Amino acid sequence: MILLYTLIGITASMISALPLGASNIVVIYTTIKQNLKLAMKVAFAEGVAEVLI
């Protein structure tokens, strides 16, 4: 049981530590309003843009 609580705590802290930038919010919004396929395209394009900039 202690191991389960530890894993849940580590996972929750990792998720909450992720910074939400403008590009991440656009991907989340696209996933909710459109579909996952379009969101993956947006995420790939934004990833390439981040690397180039």
C-alpha beads as a LAMMPS data file, in Angstrom:
LAMMPS data file: protein, C-alpha beads

53 atoms
52 bonds

1 atom types
1 bond types

-500.0 500.0 xlo xhi
-500.0 500.0 ylo yhi
-500.0 500.0 zlo zhi

Masses

1 110.0

Atoms # bond

1 1 1 0.000 0.000 0.000
2 1 1 2.864 2.368 0.794
3 1 1 4.363 1.719 -2.647
4 1 1 1.048 2.576 -4.317
5 1 1 0.766 5.858 -2.414
6 1 1 4.374 6.679 -3.261
7 1 1 3.815 6.079 -6.973
8 1 1 0.625 8.155 -6.945
9 1 1 2.466 10.983 -5.180
10 1 1 5.389 10.922 -7.602
11 1 1 3.067 10.878 -10.611
12 1 1 0.943 13.728 -9.269
13 1 1 3.989 15.858 -8.509
14 1 1 5.466 15.285 -11.967
15 1 1 2.200 16.249 -13.670
16 1 1 1.730 19.350 -11.533
17 1 1 5.326 20.478 -12.145
18 1 1 4.841 20.736 -15.910
19 1 1 4.701 24.368 -16.980
20 1 1 1.675 25.316 -19.069
21 1 1 2.883 27.558 -21.856
22 1 1 0.879 28.980 -24.708
23 1 1 1.741 26.066 -26.992
24 1 1 0.656 23.484 -24.405
25 1 1 -2.644 25.255 -23.877
26 1 1 -3.278 25.317 -27.646
27 1 1 -2.670 21.561 -27.856
28 1 1 -5.002 20.886 -24.911
29 1 1 -7.679 23.157 -26.378
30 1 1 -7.371 21.502 -29.818
31 1 1 -7.650 18.053 -28.259
32 1 1 -10.821 19.020 -26.398
33 1 1 -12.541 20.946 -29.211
34 1 1 -11.370 19.004 -32.291
35 1 1 -9.739 15.579 -32.154
36 1 1 -6.500 13.875 -31.161
37 1 1 -5.193 13.593 -34.735
38 1 1 -5.336 17.355 -35.285
39 1 1 -3.861 17.976 -31.835
40 1 1 -0.901 15.731 -32.680
41 1 1 -0.285 17.756 -35.839
42 1 1 -0.370 20.983 -33.832
43 1 1 1.958 19.505 -31.200
44 1 1 4.437 18.376 -33.855
45 1 1 4.416 21.778 -35.559
46 1 1 4.914 23.575 -32.262
47 1 1 7.701 21.183 -31.304
48 1 1 9.530 21.924 -34.540
49 1 1 9.021 25.657 -33.992
50 1 1 10.447 25.409 -30.457
51 1 1 13.544 23.626 -31.739
52 1 1 14.109 26.163 -34.507
53 1 1 13.639 29.169 -32.242

Bonds

1 1 1 2
2 1 2 3
3 1 3 4
4 1 4 5
5 1 5 6
6 1 6 7
7 1 7 8
8 1 8 9
9 1 9 10
10 1 10 11
11 1 11 12
12 1 12 13
13 1 13 14
14 1 14 15
15 1 15 16
16 1 16 17
17 1 17 18
18 1 18 19
19 1 19 20
20 1 20 21
21 1 21 22
22 1 22 23
23 1 23 24
24 1 24 25
25 1 25 26
26 1 26 27
27 1 27 28
28 1 28 29
29 1 29 30
30 1 30 31
31 1 31 32
32 1 32 33
33 1 33 34
34 1 34 35
35 1 35 36
36 1 36 37
37 1 37 38
38 1 38 39
39 1 39 40
40 1 40 41
41 1 41 42
42 1 42 43
43 1 43 44
44 1 44 45
45 1 45 46
46 1 46 47
47 1 47 48
48 1 48 49
49 1 49 50
50 1 50 51
51 1 51 52
52 1 52 53
